[in-house]
Amino acid sequence: HGSKVVRALIKSAKSPEQITLMLKMACNTMLELCDSNTGSDVLVEVIQASTAQDDASIVMKQIIECGPRLFTIINGRKVIQAVLTRFNAEFVEPIFDIIGHHLLHLATDQIGCVTIQRCLD
């Protein structure tokens, strides 16, 4: 099972740089990972394990590239919530920019609407 392997890798990581490397690899395939529960769980686990200051910018860069599509995938919502709880408000501001620019689209999408509600909580 993929998530068990990732948990083992996170536990065995000896430095924040190793976690950052895992985060970069996971973020490069963010939308693909969010197509499954296991993939999004893996991404959430790596986000939660991140400790380096630069990790937030790595994640946010990819969220910006994914744009509103990530907000309308049920597993994307889990990733966005993990980012909002893990990183400081100054780093996650682009999430609210995406919501603002695509509000009508997201508000009329069943999953997008729930994602907006969770972001505002």
C-alpha positions as MATLAB code, in Angstrom:
seq = 'HGSKVVRALIKSAKSPEQITLMLKMACNTMLELCDSNTGSDVLVEVIQASTAQDDASIVMKQIIECGPRLFTIINGRKVIQAVLTRFNAEFVEPIFDIIGHHLLHLATDQIGCVTIQRCLD';
ca = [
       0.000    0.000    0.000;
       1.438    3.348   -1.077;
       0.519    5.319    2.025;
       2.288    2.793    4.276;
       5.465    3.234    2.251;
       5.226    7.017    2.516;
       4.646    6.827    6.286;
       7.754    4.673    6.594;
       9.755    7.113    4.475;
       8.580   10.059    6.568;
       9.536    8.263    9.785;
      12.963    7.378    8.436;
      13.688   10.875    7.095;
      16.769   12.197    8.815;
      16.448   15.835    7.793;
      13.887   18.459    6.746;
      15.524   18.422    3.307;
      14.439   14.814    2.795;
      10.838   15.725    3.635;
      11.086   18.694    1.263;
      12.262   16.368   -1.508;
       9.266   14.063   -0.908;
       6.995   17.103   -0.911;
       8.389   18.323   -4.243;
       7.869   14.918   -5.827;
       4.308   14.669   -4.505;
       3.404   18.218   -5.532;
       4.573   17.598   -9.094;
       1.672   15.170   -9.454;
      -0.864   16.902   -7.193;
      -3.914   16.579   -9.446;
      -3.109   12.957  -10.256;
      -2.669   12.124   -6.567;
      -5.996   13.779   -5.790;
      -7.762   11.403   -8.161;
      -7.687    8.768   -5.409;
      -8.155    8.642   -1.650;
      -4.810    6.960   -1.170;
      -2.969    9.490   -3.306;
      -4.465   12.476   -1.537;
      -3.801   10.857    1.851;
      -0.148   10.488    0.869;
       0.035   14.144   -0.138;
      -1.645   15.233    3.111;
       0.805   13.142    5.167;
       3.808   14.696    3.457;
       2.349   18.197    3.919;
       1.762   17.531    7.605;
       5.321   16.235    8.030;
       6.904   19.250    6.381;
       8.933   21.541    8.605;
      11.047   23.704    6.303;
       9.898   27.274    5.700;
      10.244   26.841    1.915;
       7.793   23.931    1.921;
       4.801   26.274    1.983;
       5.924   28.015   -1.193;
       6.449   24.665   -2.931;
       2.896   23.590   -2.117;
       1.330   26.950   -2.913;
       3.075   27.142   -6.287;
       1.482   23.850   -7.264;
      -1.944   24.820   -5.908;
      -1.802   27.977   -8.027;
      -0.883   25.890  -11.086;
      -3.785   23.510  -10.418;
      -6.115   26.466  -10.007;
      -9.824   25.982   -9.409;
      -9.700   22.366  -10.626;
      -8.163   21.295   -7.301;
     -11.085   22.907   -5.443;
     -13.661   20.836   -7.327;
     -12.086   17.428   -6.706;
     -13.300   15.802   -3.500;
      -9.787   14.706   -2.574;
      -8.408   18.108   -3.507;
     -10.480   19.523   -0.689;
      -8.539   17.356    1.791;
      -5.247   18.701    0.467;
      -6.413   22.315    0.660;
      -7.582   21.792    4.241;
      -4.232   20.257    5.169;
      -2.421   23.253    3.708;
      -4.668   25.706    5.567;
      -4.047   23.981    8.889;
      -0.330   23.380    8.355;
       0.987   26.711    7.040;
       0.721   30.289    8.307;
      -1.938   32.610    6.889;
       0.628   34.673    4.981;
       1.583   31.626    2.907;
      -1.929   30.436    2.083;
      -3.323   33.740    0.822;
      -3.212   32.502   -2.817;
      -5.895   29.948   -1.887;
      -8.267   32.810   -1.124;
      -7.168   34.605   -4.301;
      -8.191   31.548   -6.332;
     -11.543   31.468   -4.543;
     -12.064   35.172   -5.231;
     -11.198   34.905   -8.923;
     -13.357   31.816   -9.487;
     -16.102   32.386   -6.918;
     -19.098   31.886   -9.208;
     -17.663   28.691  -10.700;
     -16.686   27.248   -7.306;
     -19.871   28.325   -5.524;
     -22.050   26.580   -8.124;
     -20.024   23.360   -8.039;
     -21.141   20.846   -5.403;
     -17.616   20.058   -4.197;
     -16.321   23.577   -4.823;
     -19.030   25.024   -2.601;
     -18.081   22.703    0.265;
     -14.404   23.539   -0.260;
     -15.167   27.249    0.027;
     -17.123   26.629    3.234;
     -14.229   24.642    4.737;
     -11.731   27.370    3.768;
     -13.821   29.990    5.513;
     -14.190   27.966    8.728;
];
